[in-house]
């Protein structure tokens, strides 16, 4: 149920996040258990703290329930302003797209 003061359905947002987080954990466990061991591990450049995979999936799935028709507008107007308290480390739109 939506809070009448905002346009955020917290229950749906939390449900999507929990489902996405559980799915990401299962996938990571599967990949780690089936990954081929190599002597030379690829070098990965450390990145600045950003959103987790679960948070990215939550933002993407919540877009489809939000009623917005343009993702860029949804992200800039809704995610960066209204969902900032739920995702405190949310990056700019261009950085999010590159993630």
C-alpha positions as MATLAB code, in Angstrom:
seq = 'XXXXXXXXXXXXXXXXXXXXXXXXXXXXXXXXXXXXXXXXXXXXXXXXXXXXXXXXXXXXXXXXXXXXXXXXXXXXXXXXXXXXXXXXXXXXXXXXXXX';
ca = [
       0.000    0.000    0.000;
       1.332    3.415   -0.880;
       2.063    5.993    1.754;
      -0.373    8.825    1.021;
       2.346   11.469    1.455;
       4.660    9.921   -1.141;
       4.445    7.998   -4.365;
       6.630    5.183   -3.043;
       5.190    1.756   -2.350;
       7.612    0.730    0.401;
       6.297   -2.804    0.734;
       6.801   -3.471   -2.970;
      10.241   -1.825   -2.912;
      11.345   -3.975    0.028;
       9.846   -7.115   -1.519;
      11.665   -6.539   -4.799;
      14.930   -5.894   -2.978;
      14.658   -9.024   -0.823;
      13.832  -11.181   -3.855;
      16.682   -9.664   -5.898;
      19.154  -10.003   -3.025;
      18.245  -13.656   -2.468;
      18.560  -14.370   -6.200;
      21.956  -12.642   -6.382;
      23.259  -14.648   -3.420;
      22.115  -17.928   -4.964;
      23.692  -16.976   -8.298;
      26.983  -15.930   -6.668;
      27.154  -19.200   -4.712;
      26.480  -21.185   -7.884;
      29.103  -19.302   -9.883;
      31.721  -19.694   -7.138;
      31.089  -23.415   -6.853;
      31.262  -23.975  -10.631;
      34.042  -21.529  -11.475;
      37.148  -22.997  -13.075;
      40.279  -22.357  -11.067;
      43.070  -20.575  -12.896;
      46.561  -19.724  -11.755;
      46.423  -16.261  -13.248;
      43.409  -14.451  -11.933;
      42.311  -11.471  -14.036;
      43.260   -8.100  -12.622;
      40.243   -6.051  -11.634;
      40.653   -2.357  -11.064;
      39.109   -1.404   -7.713;
      36.065    0.755   -8.149;
      34.579    3.374   -5.902;
      31.749    2.274   -3.659;
      28.624    1.985   -5.754;
      25.312    0.191   -5.678;
      25.182   -3.534   -5.113;
      23.793   -5.824   -7.792;
      20.642   -6.255   -5.705;
      20.102   -2.493   -5.547;
      20.599   -2.117   -9.301;
      18.079   -4.876  -10.001;
      15.629   -3.339   -7.520;
      15.799    0.062   -9.249;
      15.318   -1.557  -12.660;
      12.382   -3.750  -11.627;
      10.707   -0.956   -9.631;
      10.810    1.184  -12.781;
       8.384   -1.232  -14.440;
       5.938   -0.846  -11.547;
       6.352    2.928  -11.267;
       4.283    3.996  -14.254;
       7.067    6.091  -15.783;
       7.467    5.664  -19.521;
      11.042    6.932  -19.825;
      13.811    5.354  -17.742;
      16.100    8.381  -17.811;
      13.318   10.654  -16.559;
      12.361    8.071  -13.894;
      15.942    7.835  -12.704;
      16.684   11.564  -12.652;
      13.356   12.693  -11.178;
      12.359    9.774   -8.963;
      15.416    7.739   -7.992;
      17.809   10.645   -7.434;
      15.234   12.564   -5.382;
      12.532   10.369   -3.872;
      14.477    7.108   -3.485;
      17.686    8.772   -2.254;
      16.886    7.768    1.351;
      16.553    4.106    0.309;
      19.700    4.148   -1.849;
      22.111    6.625   -0.221;
      25.020    5.840   -2.555;
      22.997    6.194   -5.753;
      25.240    7.418   -8.607;
      24.428    9.818  -11.417;
      22.356    8.559  -14.332;
      25.317    8.144  -16.702;
      27.307    6.186  -14.099;
      24.272    3.990  -13.346;
      23.867    3.158  -17.038;
      27.531    2.186  -17.227;
      27.078   -0.150  -14.241;
];
